[in-house]
Amino acid sequence: MPLTYVYSDQDSYDPLARIDGVEAPEIFWFHSQPNGTPEWMTDSEGHVCWEGVNSAWGKLMRESETQVSGYSQNLRMQGQYLDRETGLHYNLFRYYDPDCGRFTQQDPIGLAGGINLYQYAPNALGWVDPWGLSRCQNEWNGFQSKSRGVFKTRADASKAYKLWKNQDWQSLESFMGAGVWPPNRGFIKATPITLKPGTKIDRYGGRIDNGTFSDRGTFVSPAGASFESRALPLDTLDKPYKTYEVIAPVHADAGPAIPWFDQPGGGTQYELSKSISQLLAENKIREI
């Protein structure tokens, strides 16, 4: 009886479902951790038929089957299939040992995969290596992290993720609803950076209470960026506008803004590690 696996999208190894059989197929649905490791499998009626508890580096600590499907659940971290005789995970080009969180063979692409020829990834939550060749960041995990609290269900998050990944911004904004801010913190793609002293940034935001200005916001743009490139609501223009200079290194995420609120977006935005008010108090930025 053939087993067919269905994944969350064509570029992912995050399992969505398993189909057992052809003439009278049974469908089992995966419920996975953010890094794509299955935790449960449910049948078409939503009953849990398999549950597994894994270590941080993918070792199956224990499992239980409440419904016998005839076939074991052997998928592990993305791209991995458990060999139950050895306890190793088949990872296409190499075998992975979950006891030590490393591959058992050297990287076949040499130093192109990193200086540690046996390393799986810096961590097993934010990174994956589905082919056993070169680690990459887990976009789905990153999207969920940057969209925490935005979606009511995993299904909603999954649909939004697919629209975001395909850069179908019009459909994504329609799905999110009128007036709702974009997911993924408004980034098309975010990269961690450090803003160096001398960098000039600006922002619409903050408030004045009893003559004292305060701003708990964390989003800024390169000084002088057009309003349209920031993809902000029009009423943002009514808020205070201020320009700042970085005077001590400031950590931030940087990337282009998702087109939103009938604005083209695409301009660089920074999400600072601390609020404007905090950075002013710590003398890491100054108003100019």
ABEGO torsion letter per residue (X at the ends): XBBBBBBABAABABBABBBBEAABBBBBBBBBBAAGBBABBBBAAGBBABBBBBBAAGBBABBBBABBAGBBBABBBBGBBBBAAAGBBBAGABBBBAAAGBBABBBAAEAAAEABAABABABAAABBBAAGABBBBBAAAAAAAAABGABABAAAAAAAAAAAAAGBAAAAAAAAEBGBBBBGGGBABBBBBBBBBGBBBBBBEEBBBGGBBBBABABBBBBGBBAAAAGBBAAAAABBBBBBBBABBBBBBBEBBBBBGGBAEGBBBBBBABBAAAAAAAGABBBX
